[in-house]
Amino acid sequence: MAVLTITKENFEEKVLKADKPVLIDIWAVWCGPCQMLAPIVEEISEAHPEIIVGKVNADEEMELVQRFKAAAIPMLVLMKNGEIVKKSVGYKTREELEAELF
């Protein structure tokens, strides 16, 4: 499944009203660890069709960054039924992320 771009405009529809769990990657263009994590997020999206994967650009979506209380990036947030169930901060391998989040 393709990774969605999550914005404040589509957040309610794509995340809060989603019929599957949603994994959100909060990232920034200038963030080295975010760039290292990007292909892993893509791999997770392809390997786990049972979840929706989306990305939030921290520089463009400050309202969402504040909503998730993202003090550091990259930050992954797993949401189910509109509620945050797990968070992961910093770069981790795919195996570490899957063990931590799923």
N, CA, C and O of each residue as an XYZ file, in Angstrom:
408
protein
N       0.848     -1.187      0.000
C       0.000      0.000      0.000
C       0.887      1.242      0.000
O       1.930      1.266      0.653
N       0.481      2.243     -0.713
C       1.251      3.480     -0.784
C       1.196      4.222      0.546
O       0.204      4.153      1.272
N       2.264      4.924      0.846
C       2.330      5.731      2.056
C       1.594      7.039      1.790
O       1.852      7.713      0.792
N       0.681      7.393      2.684
C      -0.121      8.609      2.538
C       0.608      9.812      3.118
O       1.404      9.682      4.048
N       0.328     10.973      2.562
C       0.784     12.214      3.176
C      -0.360     12.690      4.070
O      -1.471     12.937      3.601
N      -0.070     12.811      5.358
C      -1.088     13.221      6.324
C      -0.919     14.712      6.612
O       0.177     15.176      6.927
N      -2.018     15.451      6.498
C      -2.038     16.883      6.788
C      -3.169     17.161      7.772
O      -4.003     16.296      8.040
N      -3.183     18.364      8.300
C      -4.290     18.693      9.214
C      -5.625     18.640      8.478
O      -6.664     18.387      9.087
N      -5.597     18.879      7.158
C      -6.833     18.863      6.376
C      -7.401     17.451      6.210
O      -8.621     17.287      6.191
N      -6.551     16.431      6.091
C      -7.073     15.073      5.877
C      -6.918     14.169      7.102
O      -7.235     12.982      7.039
N      -6.435     14.722      8.210
C      -6.162     13.921      9.404
C      -7.402     13.195      9.925
O      -7.338     12.001     10.218
N      -8.511     13.891     10.040
C      -9.716     13.261     10.575
C     -10.162     12.102      9.682
O     -10.438     11.008     10.173
N     -10.231     12.343      8.383
C     -10.697     11.312      7.450
C      -9.724     10.130      7.363
O     -10.148      8.977      7.449
N      -8.429     10.403      7.194
C      -7.442      9.346      6.942
C      -6.953      8.644      8.198
O      -6.522      7.493      8.127
N      -7.009      9.309      9.347
C      -6.470      8.726     10.584
C      -7.573      8.433     11.591
O      -7.757      7.285     11.994
N      -8.303      9.456     11.999
C      -9.302      9.262     13.062
C     -10.456      8.364     12.638
O     -11.000      7.633     13.464
N     -10.839      8.406     11.361
C     -11.951      7.592     10.874
C     -11.485      6.340     10.130
O     -12.294      5.665      9.494
N     -10.200      6.027     10.202
C      -9.655      4.869      9.482
C     -10.246      3.570     10.022
O     -10.507      3.438     11.218
N     -10.453      2.612      9.114
C     -10.995      1.317      9.522
C      -9.894      0.314      9.856
O     -10.179     -0.850     10.138
N      -8.642      0.759      9.825
C      -7.485     -0.070     10.179
C      -6.578      0.745     11.093
O      -6.714      1.966     11.164
N      -5.661      0.092     11.790
C      -4.646      0.861     12.538
C      -3.836      1.725     11.570
O      -3.645      1.364     10.409
N      -3.366      2.866     12.064
C      -2.591      3.798     11.237
C      -1.236      4.030     11.895
O      -1.156      4.384     13.071
N      -0.172      3.825     11.120
C       1.185      4.111     11.569
C       1.594      5.430     10.937
O       1.606      5.558      9.712
N       1.931      6.416     11.771
C       2.291      7.745     11.289
C       3.766      7.990     11.546
O       4.253      7.823     12.664
N       4.470      8.389     10.499
C       5.888      8.744     10.568
C       5.984     10.265     10.566
O       5.645     10.909      9.573
N       6.447     10.844     11.680
C       6.655     12.292     11.768
C       8.129     12.532     11.447
O       9.013     12.030     12.143
N       8.384     13.296     10.399
C       9.728     13.432      9.856
C       9.974     14.853      9.349
O       9.067     15.686      9.343
N      11.215     15.119      8.923
C      11.564     16.392      8.283
C      12.646     16.139      7.241
O      13.440     15.207      7.371
N      12.671     16.966      6.217
C      13.624     16.826      5.120
C      15.064     16.914      5.613
O      15.925     16.172      5.140
N      15.335     17.813      6.558
C      16.695     18.073      7.042
C      17.184     17.047      8.068
O      18.341     17.097      8.483
N      16.324     16.129      8.477
C      16.621     15.178      9.561
C      17.276     13.911      8.995
O      16.623     13.125      8.310
N      18.562     13.719      9.285
C      19.290     12.547      8.797
C      18.665     11.225      9.214
O      18.429     10.369      8.361
N      18.386     11.031     10.512
C      17.745      9.779     10.925
C      16.379      9.560     10.267
O      15.984      8.422     10.014
N      15.660     10.655      9.991
C      14.369     10.533      9.290
C      14.588      9.970      7.890
O      13.836      9.108      7.436
N      15.620     10.460      7.210
C      15.915      9.984      5.859
C      16.338      8.513      5.885
O      16.012      7.759      4.969
N      17.060      8.106      6.925
C      17.468      6.708      7.058
C      16.253      5.812      7.326
O      16.215      4.663      6.887
N      15.267      6.344      8.044
C      14.086      5.571      8.409
C      13.078      5.465      7.260
O      12.280      4.528      7.228
N      13.105      6.403      6.326
C      12.106      6.457      5.247
C      11.971      5.150      4.476
O      10.843      4.698      4.277
N      13.068      4.507      4.023
C      12.879      3.251      3.285
C      12.321      2.125      4.162
O      11.646      1.226      3.662
N      12.598      2.173      5.445
C      12.065      1.162      6.360
C      10.555      1.341      6.505
O       9.811      0.362      6.544
N      10.108      2.590      6.582
C       8.670      2.879      6.652
C       7.987      2.372      5.385
O       6.891      1.814      5.448
N       8.634      2.566      4.233
C       8.095      2.050      2.966
C       7.983      0.527      3.005
O       6.968     -0.038      2.598
N       9.037     -0.136      3.500
C       9.027     -1.604      3.601
C       7.897     -2.078      4.506
O       7.204     -3.042      4.182
N       7.711     -1.413      5.626
C       6.640     -1.783      6.559
C       5.284     -1.615      5.880
O       4.394     -2.448      6.047
N       5.132     -0.541      5.118
C       3.877     -0.305      4.402
C       3.569     -1.452      3.443
O       2.430     -1.913      3.363
N       4.586     -1.907      2.719
C       4.401     -3.006      1.768
C       4.156     -4.337      2.473
O       3.360     -5.150      2.005
N       4.829     -4.558      3.584
C       4.765     -5.845      4.283
C       3.534     -5.996      5.169
O       3.185     -7.112      5.553
N       2.874     -4.894      5.497
C       1.750     -4.945      6.441
C       0.501     -4.280      5.851
O       0.170     -3.150      6.211
N      -0.190     -4.979      4.945
C      -1.400     -4.388      4.354
C      -2.535     -4.214      5.367
O      -3.533     -3.553      5.082
N      -2.376     -4.807      6.540
C      -3.411     -4.677      7.569
C      -3.358     -3.324      8.283
O      -4.212     -3.035      9.120
N      -2.362     -2.494      7.959
C      -2.287     -1.152      8.542
C      -2.183     -0.120      7.425
O      -1.794     -0.430      6.299
N      -2.537      1.105      7.766
C      -2.353      2.252      6.881
C      -1.086      2.953      7.365
O      -0.888      3.119      8.569
N      -0.238      3.359      6.441
C       0.984      4.079      6.808
C       0.922      5.478      6.213
O       0.639      5.656      5.029
N       1.191      6.461      7.055
C       1.179      7.847      6.610
C       2.385      8.600      7.129
O       3.018      8.188      8.101
N       2.701      9.713      6.472
C       3.829     10.544      6.858
C       3.343     11.964      7.129
O       2.502     12.503      6.410
N       3.897     12.555      8.189
C       3.612     13.940      8.546
C       4.922     14.713      8.467
O       5.872     14.402      9.185
N       4.978     15.718      7.598
C       6.155     16.567      7.500
C       6.117     17.556      8.667
O       5.240     18.417      8.735
N       7.077     17.422      9.580
C       7.079     18.225     10.806
C       7.187     19.719     10.522
O       6.647     20.529     11.276
N       7.873     20.093      9.450
C       8.023     21.513      9.135
C       6.747     22.128      8.567
O       6.520     23.330      8.708
N       5.914     21.306      7.923
C       4.706     21.812      7.277
C       3.449     21.614      8.113
O       2.436     22.267      7.863
N       3.497     20.731      9.092
C       2.293     20.382      9.860
C       2.529     20.525     11.366
O       2.388     19.567     12.126
N       2.892     21.747     11.778
C       3.217     21.990     13.190
C       2.033     21.669     14.105
O       2.235     21.231     15.238
N       0.827     21.877     13.642
C      -0.355     21.573     14.456
C      -0.403     20.081     14.811
O      -0.718     19.724     15.946
N      -0.093     19.216     13.847
C      -0.076     17.774     14.116
C       1.112     17.389     14.991
O       0.993     16.518     15.852
N       2.254     18.033     14.774
C       3.434     17.776     15.616
C       3.076     18.062     17.073
O       3.414     17.280     17.961
N       2.402     19.166     17.316
C       1.996     19.517     18.677
C       0.950     18.546     19.209
O       0.976     18.191     20.387
N       0.050     18.124     18.369
C      -0.986     17.167     18.785
C      -0.366     15.872     19.309
O      -0.845     15.290     20.283
N       0.717     15.427     18.642
C       1.396     14.195     19.050
C       2.492     14.429     20.082
O       3.156     13.487     20.514
N       2.681     15.698     20.480
C       3.719     16.044     21.450
C       5.085     15.498     21.001
O       5.838     14.929     21.792
N       5.377     15.687     19.718
C       6.624     15.186     19.127
C       7.759     16.137     19.470
O       7.954     17.144     18.790
N       8.508     15.824     20.517
C       9.634     16.649     20.940
C      10.894     16.301     20.164
O      11.842     17.085     20.135
N      10.912     15.129     19.535
C      12.063     14.687     18.747
C      11.556     13.894     17.550
O      10.499     13.264     17.603
N      12.331     13.937     16.471
C      11.984     13.160     15.283
C      13.201     12.370     14.837
O      14.322     12.757     15.167
N      13.031     11.301     14.114
C      11.769     10.748     13.650
C      10.968     10.154     14.806
O      11.516      9.646     15.783
N       9.670     10.238     14.654
C       8.768      9.657     15.648
C       7.687      8.897     14.902
O       7.040      9.435     14.003
N       7.498      7.638     15.283
C       6.419      6.831     14.727
C       5.330      6.713     15.773
O       5.603      6.483     16.951
N       4.092      6.872     15.330
C       2.932      6.790     16.218
C       1.972      5.765     15.631
O       1.594      5.865     14.463
N       1.577      4.788     16.428
C       0.580      3.816     16.007
C      -0.745      4.191     16.643
O      -0.850      4.328     17.862
N      -1.761      4.355     15.793
C      -3.087      4.725     16.283
C      -4.091      3.647     15.911
O      -4.056      3.090     14.814
N      -4.977      3.368     16.841
C      -6.094      2.450     16.602
C      -7.361      3.124     17.096
O      -7.409      3.646     18.209
N      -8.384      3.107     16.257
C      -9.671      3.716     16.602
C      -9.512      5.163     17.060
O     -10.196      5.609     17.981
N      -8.605      5.891     16.409
C      -8.409      7.298     16.717
C      -7.597      7.583     17.960
O      -7.438      8.744     18.339
N      -7.075      6.545     18.606
C      -6.307      6.716     19.843
C      -4.857      6.291     19.636
O      -4.582      5.320     18.930
N      -3.934      7.022     20.255
C      -2.525      6.647     20.212
C      -2.330      5.424     21.102
O      -2.685      5.444     22.281
N      -1.763      4.358     20.532
C      -1.519      3.157     21.332
C      -0.034      2.908     21.574
O       0.340      2.303     22.579
N       0.818      3.378     20.650
C       2.264      3.201     20.836
C       3.008      4.311     20.125
O       2.531      4.868     19.136
N       4.206      4.631     20.655
C       5.090      5.614     20.031
C       6.505      5.055     20.013
O       6.889      4.278     20.887
N       7.264      5.455     19.021
C       8.675      5.099     18.917
C       9.426      6.332     18.441
O       9.044      6.944     17.444
N      10.492      6.703     19.143
C      11.267      7.887     18.782
C      12.677      7.469     18.391
O      13.304      6.643     19.054
N      13.162      8.056     17.304
C      14.523      7.795     16.859
C      14.575      6.694     15.813
O      13.593      6.001     15.550
N      15.762      6.559     15.225
C      15.962      5.536     14.210
C      16.031      4.153     14.845
O      16.690      3.955     15.866
N      15.344      3.210     14.231
C      15.415      1.806     14.632
C      15.354      0.963     13.373
O      14.868      1.416     12.337
N      15.845     -0.257     13.460
C      15.762     -1.160     12.315
C      14.314     -1.603     12.126
O      13.477     -1.429     13.012
N      14.036     -2.173     10.971
C      12.689     -2.689     10.706
C      12.303     -3.721     11.757
O      11.189     -3.692     12.280
N      13.217     -4.628     12.064
C      12.930     -5.676     13.046
C      12.601     -5.083     14.414
O      11.667     -5.525     15.082
N      13.381     -4.072     14.826
C      13.123     -3.428     16.119
C      11.758     -2.735     16.119
O      11.017     -2.818     17.099
N      11.434     -2.061     15.032
C      10.147     -1.366     14.945
C       8.976     -2.330     14.953
O       7.989     -2.110     15.654
N       9.084     -3.397     14.175
C       7.990     -4.367     14.138
C       7.792     -5.016     15.502
O       6.656     -5.247     15.915
N       8.868     -5.310     16.197
C       8.759     -5.904     17.534
C       8.135     -4.912     18.523
O       7.337     -5.293     19.380
N       8.504     -3.651     18.392
C       8.034     -2.629     19.326
C       6.601     -2.204     19.057
O       5.836     -1.966     19.991
N       6.234     -2.108     17.783
C       4.944     -1.517     17.432
C       3.828     -2.526     17.182
O       2.655     -2.213     17.385
N       4.179     -3.730     16.745
C       3.109     -4.667     16.366
C       2.991     -5.784     17.347
O       2.143     -6.662     17.184
